[in-house]
Amino acid sequence: MKLRFLNFLALGLVALSSNASAAEKIKFTEYDLPNGLHVILHEDHATPIVAVSVMYHVGSKNEKVGRTGFAHFFEHLLFEGSENIKRGEYMKLVQAAGGQLNANTSQDRTFYFESLPSNQLELGLWMESERMLHAKIDTVGVETQRKVVKEEKKQSYDNRPYGQLLKVVYENSFTEHPYHWTPIGYDKDLSEATIDEFINFYKTYYVPNNATLVIGGDIDPIKTKALIAKYFGGIPKGTKELYRPSIVEPAQTAEKRTTFYDNIQLPALIFSYKAPKPFTKDAYAMQLLAQLLSQGNSSRLRNALVDKQQKAVEVGAFPMPSEDPGVVMMFAIANMGVKNAELETAMNDEIEKVRTTLMSDEEYKKLMNQIESDFINQNRRILGVIENLATNYTYLKNTNLVNTELALYQQVTKEDILRVAKQYLSKENRLVVDYLPKSEEKK
């Protein structure tokens, strides 16, 4: 399970019921088609619902300087229609069948999904195969989506309070690795890109051998396999070289600091630390450490900064999910009249405590209970299960991690958490962002 900071990523997943619990094994079957498409099936008859998803192993990390934002752009463009689906009809077809659909893009992958009544499985498969083989990439669609993406950037990033926060963090945290930019990309790059560049990107990355098809819910596996062969078996394997950056971000040896002014009322202070390699023991320990600091009303940052000292109105700590080593962020939004210098002192005090003092048995037990609860809740949603299955295969080729990852968390000791805090939460390993109201900017 990948624990996610949903407010920032805005995944918008539909809560479909499932029989799964943390103690139950998630059953699945998997196989490859001759064209390289990896297929995962998860049978669950709790409700007459089926979820159809395709995860493409492409995100903003696969873009290059001067041509950013392509993966996110295609998240929108591939709803335009296809050779056999009229423009503007993609969403209408799903909704008319009683279903819902959506997609999201990260630095590392793009995830498309539909939830449908189980008797509409074939519709979902046909539509995803159309997206993979016959997507409509023409001037009308491209120009329409250029406008849509630019408007989304204005509404969700430029004009939303704290909307530039992630952009500021990533641009200042990474100097070499393509995590330097966020999936939304830069307006100039999309404006200058040509139709031929978009078509080349599509033919390179949206191919069966760069995709994982995951179907979960009320399915008959034999009939489902036959439908998959019908709709996906004839799609040609991609032949273009996939850009997989092997860039390793240089180790940070000194604290970085930056100031950003935005249309906000209350200042925010952000600490961004370079995070451990994902799916390692250190990464699991870091997730537990972040939960110790900010999950729940009795968490350390909330208890100290919000409740006792009343210096902040909101706090948080979370590793940003990624395939390559990313960042773990901590933030505090100042209470009225509180300066960032005060917030920094208070946050430093709490960071120093977790770096120097072993947590109590009570706190450790609480963390383990939270992790198990998170697994139970995630696996109650069919879409949660199938996204985990897709992610585990896409990143690690280890689909069964869905059944073993809880045990990996449970193997993390209090001593491991203290060690990871000492190693990663040092001032030399962090970026400090003063996120301030524009009214404080010197003219």
C-alpha positions, 0 to 999 in steps of 0.5 A, a space after each residue: 500500500 502506498 500511503 498518500 497525501 490526498 489533498 495535494 494529489 487530489 486523486 478523487 478515487 471512488 469508494 467502492 466496497 470490498 471484502 478485503 481486510 488487512 488480515 485477508 490475502 488479496 487474491 489476484 492472477 496475472 499474466 502477459 499478452 504477447 504484445 507485452 501488456 501486463 494483466 492483473 485480475 482481482 475477483 471480488 463479488 461484494 458488489 455488482 461493480 467492476 473497476 477497469 484501470 490502465 497504468 502507463 509507466 510514464 510521468 513528468 520524470 520521462 519528459 525533458 527540459 523544454 518539453 515539460 507537462 506532456 504526461 499531464 497533458 495526455 491525461 486530458 487529451 486521451 479523453 478527447 475521443 478516438 477513431 471510433 469514439 466521437 469527440 466529447 463522447 468518452 465521458 458520456 458513454 461511461 456516465 450513460 452506463 451508470 459508471 464514473 471515470 477519472 485519471 491522475 498523473 504523477 512524476 512517475 506514472 499515469 493512471 486511468 480508471 472507470 468504475 462500472 456496473 459489472 455487466 458493462 465490463 466490455 464497455 470499459 475494456 473497449 474504451 481503454 483499448 481505444 485510448 491505447 490504440 486509436 486516440 484522436 490527436 489532432 489540432 482541434 483536440 490539442 488546442 482545446 486541451 492546451 486551453 483546458 490545462 492552462 485554465 487548470 493551472 490558473 485555478 488549481 495552482 496559480 490562483 489557489 492559496 498555497 497552490 505554488 507550494 509543491 512547485 517551489 519545493 521541487 524546483 529548489 530541492 532538485 537540481 539534476 533529477 527531472 523531479 525538478 518540475 512538477 507534472 503540470 509543467 510549464 506553459 511555455 513548453 506546451 505552447 511551443 510543442 507541435 502536433 508531431 511531438 505529441 504524436 511521437 510521445 503518444 506512440 512512445 509511451 501509450 503502448 501495451 508493453 509500457 502499460 499494466 491493465 488491472 481489473 477488479 470486482 465482480 468478474 468472471 475470470 475466464 470471460 474477462 480473459 477472453 474479452 481482454 484478448 479480444 480488445 487488447 490482443 491485437 494492439 501492436 507492441 511499441 517499438 520506440 525507445 522509452 526514456 528512463 532517466 537514470 539521473 541520480 540527484 547529488 547528495 545535499 551537503 548544506 541547508 537550502 533556503 528560499 522565500 516565495 510570495 503568494 496571494 495568501 493571508 497566513 504565512 507558511 513554513 515548509 521543511 523539505 528533506 531528501 527522502 530515503 529510497 522508496 520501498 526500503 526499510 528506511 522509507 517505511 520508517 520515514 512513513 511511520 516517523 511522519 505519522 508520529 509527527 502529524 497523523 491524528 489530533 495527538 500527533 507531536 506537531 499538532 499537539 505542540 504547535 497547534 494545541 499547546 503553543 497555538 502558533 499554527 492553525 495547521 501542520 503536516 508531515 508526509 513523504 511524497 510518493 514517488 518511484 525514485 528518491 523524493 522528498 518528505 515535507 513538513 509544514 506549518 501554517 502560522 496563526 494570526 500574528 505569528 512570524 515564521 521565525 517563531 514557527 521555525 523555532 517550534 518545528 526545530 524543537 520537535 524535529 530535534 526531539 525525534 532525532 535524539 529521543 526514542 519514542 515511548 512504547 505507547 506511541 509505537 503501538 499507536 503507530 502500528 495500529 494506525 498502519 493496520 487501520 490504513 491498510 484495512 481502509 485502503 483495501 476496502 475500496 476496489 479502486 484502492 486495491 487495483 491501484 496498489 496492484 498496478 503500482 507495485 507491478 509498475 515500479 517493482 514488478 512485485 504485485 504481491 507486495 499488496 500482501 506483504 507490505 504491512 509486515 514490512 512496516 511491522 518489522 520497523 522498530 523504534 530504534 529504526 525510526 530514531 536512526 532514520 530521523 537522525 540520518 535524514 532530518 538534519 539541517 544539511 539535508 533540507 530545504 526551508 521555504 518561507 511561504 509568505 503573503 504578497 503584502 509582505 514583499 518589499 516593493 
